[in-house]
């Protein structure tokens, strides 16, 4: 099959040329015949090199290639260097962001995260309920560190208060001042978040006896399981394709890291 055929299948019937979505072909020939398909969270130079070495025909990335949501290149040395690397690639790069997030609840990224952590309960698209097994922010953080291969998940608020409701705000989550502070959800698992506005509010809540907590994982750690799950879904639907997920790794290096 062709790259455009697989992506049309994943995206659905929406016209890919209308410009209403970032889920478009970013590099290469969309008519290319594909046999090897890779997925990733973000197409870092290391991911691009791994695809080249493997002989990928199509790379499906969740995030943009050049540091702008619409892949509008900036006029700087880092962007130019990245563009040089992209020009040397011999495979198609297609973004898959809007549609995996807009699937019927839960969205594809959240589904991957829930599956990776082995969460058991019910999910309404934002909150996960543990009716018979209350859990703490500390327990969620430890589970996420192990499952998402990240170090030092950060906890704001009361780390040990038990709750049977957690909210998922994965990736870049915007302003959570009102939705989380106003309901009875005890813990929120986050990607990236504004510290001075949102995180300080939850620290204050704990110091005033309000049982609220954030578990902050970072953007990459919170979303990559969804793209790993996408690779498995494509393989299940197309046994003729060789499909693999290529991790980009944690964006940060820590002082106690081995490397």
Secondary structure, DSSP 4 states (H G I P E B T S, - for coil): -BHHHHHHHHH-SS-TTSSS-S-SEEES-TT-B-SEEEEESS--HHHHHHHHHHT-SEEEESS-SSSSTT----SSHHHHHHHHHHHT--SEEEE--HHHHSSSSSPHHHHHHHHHHT--SEE-SSEEE-SS--EEHHHHHHHHHHHTT-S--EEEE-SS-EESEEEEEEEE----HHHHHHSS--EEEEEE--IIIIIHHHHHHHHTT---EEEE--HHHHHHHHHHHHHHHHHHH-TTSEEEE-----S---TT---
